[in-house]
Amino acid sequence: MINVGFLLYLEDPLNKVDQKMMSRVDGYNPALTAALEHLVNSGGKRIRPIVTLLVGSLLGAEEDQLISLSASIELLHTATLVHDDLIDGALLRRGNPTLNSHWTPAATVLTGDHIFAQAALLAAELDNTEAMRLFATTLSIIVNGEISQLFGRNHLPSREDYYHRIYEKTGSLFALSARAAALVSPADRKYIQPAEAFGKEIGKAFQIVDDVLDFTGDQARVGKPIGNDLRQGTPTLPAIYYGELHPEDEVLLACLDGSASEADADELILRINQSGVIERTLDEARECAEKAVQYLSDFPAGRDKDSLEKLGMYIIDRDL
């Protein structure tokens, strides 16, 4: 759970979000119950529910609806992580064992499917057709992004391809978090588009910082090897910038096609960290966060708006 001063007043609704997610475990196979309990309790900052709660509260939405919406979005996110970890062969997430580290691929896939279904059931509690359509559309976008990444590995993409990929994988869910909150509020519909744009830019900033932390984070805290994405043939923005500066670097190409040794990969990651591209990448994330705040200019003033504005800088400055 997040422990940030300007967001402490959200502790109670965030606890209710967790309780709502846990309410979906009863009446199913004990293994599914144990898996969902493990996933809900395994950490995470709940950034997407925070966006939903803040946008919805700012626009006057009912708390019960925001709790259901936040829980459905966080379960949707959780289900994508279950499938991500299986696809990537990841054995740890946030330092905790993943489901696929001790379950078969079949059991892991089915658990992810179950969580998707529970997320959809929670979204249905909103009794809002437009929000449900948005939920389904976002799920399709995320899956398309995963497929594109899976089949687009092992080559250096353009920046535009990268931006499109991170929108599908991450930005779309943040956009859902903000837009759906506006949809279930009684506020003027003029807020729907800027809310979605805010979520999209915050999500873009979040993923870019994630990609930086993949190169600079503490391995024990991040829960995976430093430079893991590149080692697996998935280049992110720091590697793309580095490749533009050093197209002659054969180790980069070898990492992308899976032929680099561990020692060569380690040296390449060190070169990337020392090349200046990390700072350049963080500057780009900062620009996204600043752009996101601009979309809030016409929203009602108050504590929730202030928190949304501060959220962007928190995302940039985090170390996990």
C-alpha positions as CSV (number, residue, x, y, z in Angstrom):
1,M,0.0,0.0,0.0
2,I,1.2,3.5,-0.8
3,N,2.6,5.5,2.1
4,V,2.9,9.0,0.8
5,G,2.0,12.1,2.9
6,F,-0.3,13.9,0.5
7,L,-2.3,10.7,-0.1
8,L,-2.7,9.5,3.5
9,Y,-6.3,10.7,3.5
10,L,-7.1,7.9,0.9
11,E,-6.1,5.2,3.4
12,D,-9.7,4.3,4.2
13,P,-11.1,4.1,0.7
14,L,-8.0,2.2,-0.4
15,N,-8.6,-0.3,2.4
16,K,-12.2,-0.7,1.1
17,V,-10.8,-1.3,-2.4
18,D,-8.7,-4.2,-1.0
19,Q,-11.7,-5.5,0.9
20,K,-13.8,-5.4,-2.2
21,M,-11.2,-7.4,-4.1
22,M,-10.9,-9.9,-1.3
23,S,-14.7,-10.3,-1.4
24,R,-14.3,-12.1,-4.7
25,V,-12.5,-15.1,-3.3
26,D,-15.3,-17.0,-1.6
27,G,-17.1,-20.0,-3.2
28,Y,-14.3,-21.1,-5.5
29,N,-11.6,-23.8,-5.6
30,P,-9.4,-23.3,-2.6
31,A,-6.3,-23.0,-4.8
32,L,-8.0,-20.1,-6.6
33,T,-8.8,-18.5,-3.3
34,A,-5.3,-18.9,-2.0
35,A,-3.9,-17.5,-5.2
36,L,-6.1,-14.4,-5.2
37,E,-5.3,-13.8,-1.5
38,H,-1.6,-14.0,-2.3
39,L,-1.8,-11.6,-5.2
40,V,-3.9,-9.0,-3.4
41,N,-1.7,-9.1,-0.4
42,S,1.6,-9.1,-2.3
43,G,2.1,-5.4,-2.4
44,G,1.8,-2.7,-5.0
45,K,1.2,1.0,-4.7
46,R,-2.4,0.9,-6.0
47,I,-1.7,3.8,-8.3
48,R,-4.5,3.0,-10.7
49,P,-7.2,2.9,-7.9
50,I,-5.7,6.2,-6.5
51,V,-6.2,7.8,-9.9
52,T,-9.8,6.5,-10.0
53,L,-10.6,7.6,-6.4
54,L,-9.1,11.1,-6.9
55,V,-10.7,11.8,-10.3
56,G,-14.1,10.4,-9.1
57,S,-14.1,12.2,-5.8
58,L,-13.1,15.5,-7.5
59,L,-16.1,15.2,-9.8
60,G,-18.6,14.1,-7.1
61,A,-19.0,10.4,-7.8
62,E,-20.4,8.2,-5.1
63,E,-17.8,6.4,-3.0
64,D,-19.4,2.9,-3.4
65,Q,-19.2,3.1,-7.1
66,L,-15.6,4.3,-7.0
67,I,-14.7,1.4,-4.7
68,S,-16.2,-1.1,-7.1
69,L,-14.6,0.6,-10.1
70,S,-11.2,0.8,-8.4
71,A,-11.3,-2.8,-7.4
72,S,-12.3,-4.0,-10.9
73,I,-9.5,-2.0,-12.5
74,E,-6.9,-3.3,-10.0
75,L,-8.1,-6.9,-10.5
76,L,-7.8,-6.4,-14.3
77,H,-4.2,-5.1,-13.7
78,T,-3.5,-8.1,-11.4
79,A,-4.7,-10.6,-14.0
80,T,-2.5,-9.0,-16.7
81,L,0.5,-9.4,-14.3
82,V,-0.2,-13.1,-13.8
83,H,-0.1,-13.6,-17.6
84,D,2.9,-11.3,-18.0
85,D,4.9,-13.2,-15.5
86,L,4.1,-16.5,-17.2
87,I,5.0,-15.1,-20.7
88,D,8.3,-13.7,-19.4
89,G,9.1,-16.7,-17.2
90,A,9.5,-14.4,-14.2
91,L,9.9,-16.1,-10.9
92,L,9.7,-13.0,-8.7
93,R,7.6,-9.8,-8.7
94,R,8.3,-7.1,-6.1
95,G,10.5,-9.7,-4.4
96,N,7.7,-12.2,-4.0
97,P,7.4,-15.6,-5.8
98,T,5.1,-15.4,-8.9
99,L,2.3,-18.0,-9.4
100,N,4.1,-19.6,-12.3
101,S,7.2,-20.1,-10.0
102,H,5.4,-23.0,-8.4
103,W,2.3,-23.7,-10.6
104,T,2.0,-25.2,-14.0
105,P,1.4,-22.9,-17.0
106,A,-2.1,-24.2,-17.3
107,A,-3.0,-23.5,-13.7
108,T,-1.4,-20.0,-14.0
109,V,-3.3,-19.1,-17.2
110,L,-6.6,-20.3,-15.7
111,T,-6.0,-18.3,-12.5
112,G,-5.4,-15.2,-14.6
113,D,-8.6,-15.9,-16.6
114,H,-10.5,-16.3,-13.3
115,I,-9.3,-12.9,-12.1
116,F,-10.3,-11.3,-15.4
117,A,-13.8,-12.7,-14.9
118,Q,-13.9,-11.3,-11.3
119,A,-12.8,-7.9,-12.5
120,A,-15.6,-7.9,-15.1
121,L,-18.2,-8.9,-12.5
122,L,-17.1,-6.0,-10.3
123,A,-17.3,-3.6,-13.2
124,A,-20.8,-4.8,-13.9
125,E,-21.8,-3.7,-10.4
126,L,-21.6,-0.1,-11.8
127,D,-24.7,-0.8,-13.9
128,N,-23.1,1.6,-16.5
129,T,-23.1,0.3,-20.0
130,E,-20.6,2.9,-21.2
131,A,-18.1,2.1,-18.5
132,M,-18.5,-1.6,-19.2
133,R,-17.8,-1.1,-22.9
134,L,-14.7,0.9,-21.9
135,F,-13.6,-1.9,-19.6
136,A,-13.9,-4.5,-22.4
137,T,-12.2,-2.2,-25.0
138,T,-9.3,-1.6,-22.6
139,L,-8.8,-5.3,-22.0
140,S,-8.7,-5.9,-25.8
141,I,-6.1,-3.1,-26.1
142,I,-3.9,-4.6,-23.4
143,V,-4.0,-8.1,-24.9
144,N,-3.2,-6.7,-28.3
145,G,-0.2,-4.9,-26.8
146,E,1.0,-8.1,-25.2
147,I,0.7,-9.9,-28.4
148,S,2.5,-7.1,-30.3
149,Q,5.3,-7.2,-27.7
150,L,5.6,-11.0,-27.9
151,F,6.0,-11.0,-31.6
152,G,7.9,-7.8,-31.8
153,R,10.9,-8.8,-29.7
154,N,14.4,-9.1,-30.9
155,H,14.7,-5.9,-32.8
156,L,15.1,-2.2,-32.0
157,P,11.8,-0.5,-32.5
158,S,11.3,3.2,-33.3
159,R,10.3,5.6,-30.6
160,E,6.8,5.8,-32.0
161,D,6.4,2.0,-31.9
162,Y,7.6,2.1,-28.3
163,Y,5.1,4.8,-27.3
164,H,2.3,2.9,-28.9
165,R,3.3,-0.3,-27.1
166,I,3.4,1.4,-23.7
167,Y,0.0,3.0,-24.3
168,E,-1.5,-0.4,-25.0
169,K,0.3,-2.1,-22.1
170,T,0.1,0.6,-19.4
171,G,-1.3,3.9,-20.6
172,S,-4.7,2.4,-21.6
173,L,-5.3,1.1,-18.1
174,F,-4.5,4.5,-16.5
175,A,-6.7,6.1,-19.1
176,L,-9.5,3.7,-18.1
177,S,-8.9,4.5,-14.4
178,A,-9.5,8.3,-15.0
179,R,-12.1,8.2,-17.8
180,A,-14.4,5.6,-16.1
181,A,-14.3,7.6,-12.9
182,A,-15.5,10.6,-14.8
183,L,-18.2,8.5,-16.5
184,V,-19.7,7.4,-13.2
185,S,-19.7,10.9,-11.8
186,P,-22.6,13.4,-12.1
187,A,-20.2,16.1,-13.4
188,D,-20.4,17.7,-16.8
189,R,-19.3,15.4,-19.6
190,K,-16.8,18.0,-20.7
191,Y,-14.4,16.5,-18.1
192,I,-14.4,13.0,-19.6
193,Q,-11.9,13.6,-22.4
194,P,-9.4,15.6,-20.3
195,A,-9.6,13.0,-17.5
196,E,-8.8,10.3,-20.0
197,A,-5.9,12.4,-21.5
198,F,-4.6,12.9,-17.9
199,G,-4.6,9.2,-17.3
200,K,-2.9,8.4,-20.6
201,E,0.0,10.8,-19.9
202,I,0.4,9.7,-16.3
203,G,0.4,6.1,-17.5
204,K,3.1,6.9,-20.1
205,A,5.2,8.6,-17.4
206,F,4.7,5.6,-15.1
207,Q,5.9,3.1,-17.7
208,I,8.9,5.1,-18.8
209,V,10.0,5.4,-15.2
210,D,9.5,1.6,-14.8
211,D,11.7,1.1,-17.8
212,V,14.4,3.3,-16.2
213,L,14.2,1.4,-13.0
214,D,14.8,-1.8,-14.9
215,F,18.3,-0.4,-15.6
216,T,18.9,1.5,-12.3
217,G,16.9,-0.2,-9.6
218,D,18.1,-2.3,-6.7
219,Q,17.8,-5.9,-7.9
220,A,16.6,-7.1,-4.5
221,R,13.8,-4.5,-4.3
222,V,12.7,-4.7,-7.9
223,G,12.7,-8.5,-7.7
224,K,14.3,-9.2,-11.1
225,P,17.7,-8.9,-12.7
226,I,18.8,-5.4,-13.7
227,G,18.2,-4.9,-17.4
228,N,15.8,-7.8,-17.4
229,D,13.7,-6.5,-20.3
230,L,16.7,-6.1,-22.6
231,R,18.1,-9.5,-21.5
232,Q,14.8,-11.0,-22.7
233,G,14.9,-9.2,-26.1
234,T,12.5,-6.4,-25.2
235,P,14.1,-3.0,-25.8
236,T,12.7,-0.1,-23.8
237,L,13.3,3.7,-24.2
238,P,16.8,3.8,-22.6
239,A,18.0,1.0,-24.9
240,I,16.3,2.7,-27.9
241,Y,18.0,6.0,-27.2
242,Y,21.3,4.2,-26.7
243,G,20.9,2.4,-30.0
244,E,20.3,5.7,-31.8
245,L,23.5,7.0,-30.3
246,H,25.5,3.8,-30.8
247,P,24.1,1.9,-33.8
248,E,27.5,0.1,-34.1
249,D,27.2,-1.6,-30.7
250,E,27.0,-5.3,-31.7
251,V,26.3,-6.4,-28.1
252,L,23.0,-4.5,-28.2
253,L,21.9,-6.4,-31.3
254,A,23.1,-9.7,-29.7
255,C,21.0,-9.0,-26.6
256,L,18.0,-8.4,-28.8
257,D,18.4,-11.7,-30.6
258,G,19.3,-13.6,-27.5
259,S,22.9,-14.5,-28.4
260,A,24.7,-12.2,-25.9
261,S,26.5,-13.8,-22.9
262,E,25.6,-12.7,-19.4
263,A,28.9,-10.9,-19.1
264,D,28.4,-9.0,-22.3
265,A,24.9,-8.1,-21.3
266,D,26.2,-6.8,-17.9
267,E,28.7,-4.6,-19.6
268,L,26.2,-3.3,-22.1
269,I,23.8,-2.3,-19.2
270,L,26.7,-0.5,-17.6
271,R,27.4,1.4,-20.8
272,I,23.7,2.3,-21.1
273,N,23.7,3.6,-17.5
274,Q,26.9,5.7,-18.2
275,S,25.8,7.1,-21.6
276,G,23.4,9.8,-20.4
277,V,20.3,8.2,-21.8
278,I,18.9,7.5,-18.4
279,E,18.7,11.2,-17.6
280,R,17.2,11.9,-21.1
281,T,14.6,9.2,-20.5
282,L,13.6,10.6,-17.1
283,D,13.3,14.1,-18.6
284,E,10.8,12.6,-21.1
285,A,8.8,11.0,-18.3
286,R,8.8,14.4,-16.5
287,E,7.5,16.1,-19.6
288,C,4.6,13.5,-19.7
289,A,3.7,14.2,-16.0
290,E,3.7,18.0,-16.6
291,K,1.6,17.5,-19.7
292,A,-0.9,15.4,-17.7
293,V,-1.3,18.2,-15.1
294,Q,-2.2,20.7,-17.9
295,Y,-5.3,18.6,-18.7
296,L,-6.6,19.3,-15.2
297,S,-6.6,23.1,-15.6
298,D,-10.4,23.4,-15.8
299,F,-11.2,20.9,-13.1
300,P,-12.6,22.1,-9.8
301,A,-10.0,23.3,-7.3
302,G,-9.5,21.4,-4.1
303,R,-7.5,18.7,-2.3
304,D,-8.2,16.0,-4.8
305,K,-7.0,18.1,-7.7
306,D,-3.9,19.1,-5.7
307,S,-3.2,15.4,-5.1
308,L,-3.6,14.5,-8.8
309,E,-1.1,17.2,-9.7
310,K,1.4,15.9,-7.1
311,L,0.9,12.4,-8.2
312,G,2.9,12.9,-11.4
313,M,6.0,14.1,-9.6
314,Y,5.7,11.2,-7.1
315,I,5.7,8.8,-10.1
316,I,8.8,10.4,-11.5
317,D,10.7,10.4,-8.2
318,R,9.8,6.8,-7.0
319,D,12.5,4.2,-6.7
320,L,10.4,1.1,-7.0
